[in-house]
Amino acid sequence: MREVAILTVGSTFGARFELYVHEIMAEAFGLSKSIVASLSAGIRPEGLNNQEAITYDIA
C-alpha cells in the first residue's frame, strides 16, 4: 500500500527520482510491472486489491 501511495503522489507531482526508486521497490514488494507502470503514468491500474484501491483513491 505504501508503494501505491508513493507512486500515485509521485506521478502527480512529476517526481522522476522518487518514481524511479519506488518503481523498483514496488516490484520487489510484489506489484506487477503493469500496475507499477500505470501508477507511474498517473493512470488508475486494473488489478488492485481492495486495500490498494482505497490507498490509490486517498492518495
C-alpha positions in Angstrom: 0.0 0.0 0.0 2.9 2.4 0.8 4.3 2.0 -2.7 0.9 2.6 -4.3 0.6 5.8 -2.4 4.2 7.0 -3.2 3.9 6.2 -6.9 0.5 7.9 -7.1 1.7 11.1 -5.4 5.0 11.0 -7.2 3.3 10.8 -10.6 1.0 13.7 -9.7 4.0 15.9 -9.0 6.3 14.6 -11.7 8.9 13.5 -9.2 11.0 11.4 -11.5 13.7 10.4 -9.0 11.0 9.3 -6.5 9.2 7.3 -9.2 12.5 5.6 -10.3 13.4 4.4 -6.8 9.9 3.4 -5.8 9.2 1.6 -9.1 12.0 -0.8 -8.2 10.7 -1.1 -4.6 7.1 -1.7 -5.7 8.2 -4.6 -8.0 10.3 -6.0 -5.2 7.3 -6.0 -2.9 5.2 -7.9 -5.5 3.3 -5.3 -7.5 3.2 -6.3 -11.2 5.1 -4.3 -13.8 1.8 -3.2 -15.4 0.4 -1.9 -12.2 3.7 0.0 -11.5 3.7 1.4 -15.0 0.1 2.6 -14.7 0.7 4.2 -11.3 3.9 6.0 -12.6 1.9 7.3 -15.6 -0.8 8.6 -13.4 -3.4 6.1 -14.5 -5.6 4.0 -12.2 -4.4 0.5 -12.7 -6.6 -2.6 -13.2 -6.0 -5.4 -10.7 -5.5 -3.5 -7.4 -6.8 -5.4 -4.4 -9.3 -3.6 -2.1 -6.6 -2.1 0.2 -4.5 -0.9 -2.7 -7.6 0.6 -4.4 -8.5 2.6 -1.2 -4.9 3.8 -0.9 -5.0 4.9 -4.5 -8.2 6.8 -4.0 -7.0 8.6 -0.9 -3.6 9.5 -2.4 
